[in-house]
Amino acid sequence: MPELSPEELYILIHLRRANADYANAIAKRLKFPRDEVMRTLRRLEEACLVERSSGSAIKKSEARFKLSHEVRKHHLYFTLSRKGEHLLRSLLKRGIAQYFKERYSEEAFELLEFLKKAGCENHLHISKTLSLPVDRTRALLETLREERLVDLCRAKVLKRKHRRAKPKKETRTHHKYYRVTRLYELIVREGL
């Protein structure tokens, strides 16, 4: 079974829901650069997990997210291959939590879910709440940040609504504060 990055996993999940879609639409949904999504689609195509859609027109029944009944293809559409469907089915059968545990560590999914609920939080509070060593928490956060599952909160002052785990009226940022990204939220929401 090939090792899928979170971006590749999301694209497979998206193509399962959409049935057929093109790089621009996926990039807009992820808020990633189009070229990056196209490179990922090509990697998936080389691994025989997705395939190009044939024909000169596409119907709404084939591309579920299309608004018109039938449109001419102005883009390169991709669909899940049979191998991609089987791989995705087996991954989702084991569960998204298991995917994160196998790819990163036992604590990864728990940390991501905590950040999803907490909003923005620093590594010290995360390590204390999850009973993890500080250096282990920091290393895991940086790994998840490289994979685009976690990002930094850029604000100098965090309001109560941004930091729900330790609600104060306002918090000045003296540490790095982390939050989950759209990619993680889409994987969890659409993968379940």
C-alpha positions as CSV (number, residue, x, y, z in Angstrom):
1,M,0.0,0.0,0.0
2,P,1.6,3.3,-1.0
3,E,2.2,6.0,1.7
4,L,-0.2,8.9,1.0
5,S,0.5,12.4,2.1
6,P,-2.4,14.3,3.6
7,E,-2.8,16.3,0.4
8,E,-3.0,13.1,-1.7
9,L,-5.4,11.6,0.7
10,Y,-7.7,14.6,0.5
11,I,-7.6,14.6,-3.3
12,L,-8.7,10.9,-3.4
13,I,-11.5,11.7,-0.9
14,H,-12.5,14.7,-3.0
15,L,-12.6,12.7,-6.3
16,R,-14.7,10.0,-4.6
17,R,-17.3,12.6,-3.7
18,A,-17.0,14.6,-7.0
19,N,-16.7,11.6,-9.3
20,A,-14.6,13.8,-11.7
21,D,-12.9,17.1,-11.2
22,Y,-10.0,19.3,-12.4
23,A,-7.0,20.8,-10.7
24,N,-8.3,24.4,-10.5
25,A,-11.5,23.4,-8.6
26,I,-9.5,21.2,-6.2
27,A,-7.0,24.0,-5.6
28,K,-9.7,26.5,-4.9
29,R,-11.3,24.2,-2.4
30,L,-8.0,23.6,-0.6
31,K,-6.7,27.1,-1.1
32,F,-3.5,25.7,-2.5
33,P,-1.6,26.8,-5.6
34,R,-3.0,25.2,-8.8
35,D,0.5,24.0,-9.9
36,E,1.0,22.2,-6.7
37,V,-2.3,20.4,-7.0
38,M,-1.5,19.5,-10.6
39,R,1.8,18.0,-9.5
40,T,0.0,15.9,-6.9
41,L,-2.6,14.7,-9.4
42,R,0.2,13.7,-11.7
43,R,2.0,11.8,-8.9
44,L,-1.3,10.0,-8.2
45,E,-1.8,9.3,-11.9
46,E,1.7,7.7,-12.1
47,A,0.8,5.6,-9.1
48,C,-2.3,4.5,-11.0
49,L,-4.6,5.9,-8.2
50,V,-6.3,8.4,-10.5
51,E,-6.9,8.5,-14.2
52,R,-7.8,11.1,-16.8
53,S,-11.4,11.4,-17.8
54,S,-12.0,10.9,-21.5
55,G,-14.5,12.6,-23.9
56,S,-15.1,16.2,-25.0
57,A,-18.0,17.0,-22.7
58,I,-19.0,16.1,-19.2
59,K,-22.4,15.8,-17.6
60,K,-23.5,16.7,-14.1
61,S,-24.1,13.1,-13.4
62,E,-20.4,12.4,-14.0
63,A,-19.0,15.5,-12.3
64,R,-21.3,16.0,-9.3
65,F,-20.1,19.5,-8.3
66,K,-20.9,21.0,-11.8
67,L,-23.7,23.4,-11.9
68,S,-24.8,23.0,-15.5
69,H,-26.4,19.9,-16.9
70,E,-23.6,19.3,-19.4
71,V,-20.5,21.4,-20.2
72,R,-17.6,21.1,-22.7
73,K,-14.4,20.1,-21.1
74,H,-12.0,23.1,-20.9
75,H,-9.9,21.5,-18.3
76,L,-8.2,18.1,-17.7
77,Y,-10.6,16.1,-15.6
78,F,-9.5,13.3,-13.3
79,T,-11.4,10.4,-11.7
80,L,-10.5,7.7,-9.2
81,S,-9.1,4.6,-10.7
82,R,-10.2,1.2,-9.5
83,K,-6.9,0.8,-7.6
84,G,-7.5,4.3,-6.0
85,E,-11.0,3.3,-5.0
86,H,-9.8,0.2,-3.3
87,L,-7.0,2.0,-1.5
88,L,-9.3,4.8,-0.3
89,R,-11.9,2.3,0.9
90,S,-9.4,0.3,2.9
91,L,-8.0,3.5,4.4
92,L,-11.4,4.9,5.4
93,K,-12.5,1.5,6.7
94,R,-9.6,1.6,9.2
95,G,-10.5,5.2,10.0
96,I,-8.9,8.6,9.6
97,A,-7.6,8.5,13.2
98,Q,-5.7,5.3,12.4
99,Y,-4.2,7.0,9.3
100,F,-2.8,9.8,11.4
101,K,-1.6,7.4,14.1
102,E,0.2,5.2,11.5
103,R,1.7,8.1,9.6
104,Y,2.9,10.3,12.5
105,S,2.4,8.8,16.0
106,E,-0.1,7.6,18.5
107,E,-0.6,11.2,19.8
108,A,-1.0,12.9,16.4
109,F,-4.7,12.6,16.0
110,E,-5.4,13.5,19.6
111,L,-3.3,16.6,19.2
112,L,-5.0,17.6,16.0
113,E,-8.5,17.1,17.5
114,F,-7.5,19.2,20.5
115,L,-6.2,22.0,18.3
116,K,-9.4,21.8,16.2
117,K,-11.5,22.3,19.4
118,A,-9.1,24.8,21.0
119,G,-8.6,27.1,18.1
120,C,-5.1,28.7,18.6
121,E,-2.9,27.2,21.3
122,N,0.8,27.1,22.2
123,H,2.9,24.0,22.5
124,L,3.3,24.3,26.3
125,H,-0.4,24.3,27.0
126,I,-0.9,21.4,24.5
127,S,1.8,19.3,26.1
128,K,0.4,19.9,29.6
129,T,-3.2,19.1,28.5
130,L,-2.2,16.0,26.6
131,S,0.4,14.9,29.1
132,L,3.2,14.8,26.5
133,P,6.8,15.9,26.9
134,V,7.3,19.5,25.7
135,D,10.1,18.6,23.2
136,R,8.0,15.7,21.8
137,T,5.0,18.1,21.4
138,R,7.1,20.7,19.6
139,A,8.6,18.1,17.2
140,L,5.2,16.7,16.4
141,L,3.8,20.2,15.8
142,E,6.6,21.0,13.4
143,T,6.2,17.7,11.5
144,L,2.4,18.4,11.2
145,R,3.2,22.0,10.1
146,E,5.5,20.7,7.3
147,E,2.7,18.4,6.1
148,R,0.3,21.5,6.1
149,L,-2.0,20.0,8.8
150,V,-1.1,22.7,11.3
151,D,-0.2,26.3,10.8
152,L,0.8,29.3,13.0
153,C,-1.7,31.8,14.3
154,R,-0.2,35.1,13.1
155,A,-2.1,37.5,15.4
156,K,-0.3,39.4,18.1
157,V,-3.3,39.4,20.3
158,L,-5.7,36.4,20.4
159,K,-9.3,37.0,21.4
160,R,-11.4,34.6,23.5
161,K,-13.0,33.1,20.3
162,H,-9.6,32.2,18.9
163,R,-8.3,30.5,22.0
164,R,-11.1,28.4,23.4
165,A,-9.0,26.0,25.5
166,K,-7.9,28.7,28.0
167,P,-10.5,31.5,27.6
168,K,-9.4,34.9,28.7
169,K,-10.7,38.1,27.3
170,E,-7.4,38.5,25.3
171,T,-4.0,36.8,25.2
172,R,-0.8,38.4,24.0
173,T,1.2,36.0,21.9
174,H,4.6,35.5,23.5
175,H,4.9,31.9,22.1
176,K,4.1,30.3,18.8
177,Y,0.4,29.5,18.7
178,Y,-0.8,26.7,16.4
179,R,-4.1,26.0,14.7
180,V,-5.3,23.2,12.3
181,T,-5.5,24.1,8.6
182,R,-8.3,23.8,6.1
183,L,-6.7,20.7,4.7
184,Y,-7.0,18.8,8.0
185,E,-10.6,20.0,8.5
186,L,-11.6,18.9,5.0
187,I,-9.9,15.4,5.4
188,V,-11.8,14.8,8.7
189,R,-15.1,16.3,7.5
190,E,-15.2,14.6,4.1
191,G,-13.4,11.4,5.0
192,L,-15.9,10.3,7.6
